[in-house]
Amino acid sequence: MIDGLIGNDLVVNEDSCNLSCTYCLTGQSNLKQAHSEQLIFRPPTRDRYEPESLLGKQLPVIDSRIDATFRVPLLKVTGGEIFLVAGVMEFLRAQAAEHEVLVIQTNGVLVRDAHLEEFARWGNVVLQVSLDSHLHSGNSHRVASAKLHVKVVERVEAILDSGLDVEIYGVLNDRSVGELTAFARWLADRPTPPVFFPFPVRGPDSDQFAVRPDQIHHVEEFAARYDEFATVLPPRAYFDRLVSFYRESGRTFRCHLPRMVISTFSDGVVTPCPNIWFSNMGNLLEDDWEDTLSRVGETGLYQALLADRPRLDACRGCFTPWDTLSMYFDDEITLDELCSAPTYSPPAIRRLIAESKRRYLAEEAGRR
């Protein structure tokens, strides 16, 4: 079993969202029957977090069993759209008190000023906001209605101006890539600029939405202008990988993410990678949950995911903001560069990442 995971990516009600992004990964996943039925594209289901509700009973158990086994200092909560869950702030409030960093991923539409004020009081929240462009033409795979897009941008602006630590997750697709530079400039002009992570659309249906060969020059030209937008960008080496991804028609570099982060779902399911939901390893709400977690890092799938070069088609088509962790392991960025991001800056997380790399290097040396 892997020691010292840094984080748990907890997916809450992944089939329920107030937007219907055409490229949604949940709509392409076959991990669960509900995914195959593409429930994500149907009207969202309202849920409630309270002591006697199903979520109220399940989420604390899932979180506590991961924490008891791996002592993860980072919890990321995502969906679906988690703010569709009435009472979710009660859960988030408790988790902020228990973890060094609480990362909340959202499309921002249902985030209210009162939420932002409370997050600021907690002092350890990072908001990851999904937005492909400030212009509707570039964000139209995510939001079909121009009228709704205006509301989305208004709420994102409130989040950006809140003073909280914010990361913008922008999916590069055939509509957004031409607005990459304009979007970065818009973000850089905010009073408190976020960190902007552009990354390729992915999933088995990604060819329908992917950046076309004749559009790759937009990514290359943006990378060449890195210094102009450095105040809102991750380390320069991130864009070396991004350009390589497009020039080589996919991922050719190693991924280390599964040795550091696990993915869990609000129904108890565990899967080894937060980026692509490969397989159901077991369920944390069942009696054999300890046996399930004992297999983390030990299965044949982990060997494939952590191989020297990507072995699986899904891995070859994957590159996300999580990649900065792999870049540190591969000496493409320093620990200081990695931990300049608020997600990884707390000392406890920094120490765990450095220790994980030391173990990895020792294991690699032992194989030679």
Summary of the structure (lengths in Angstrom):
residues: 368
radius of gyration: 19.4
end to end distance: 22.0
largest distance: 59.2
contacts: 1237
relative contact order: 0.13
helix: 45%
strand: 14%
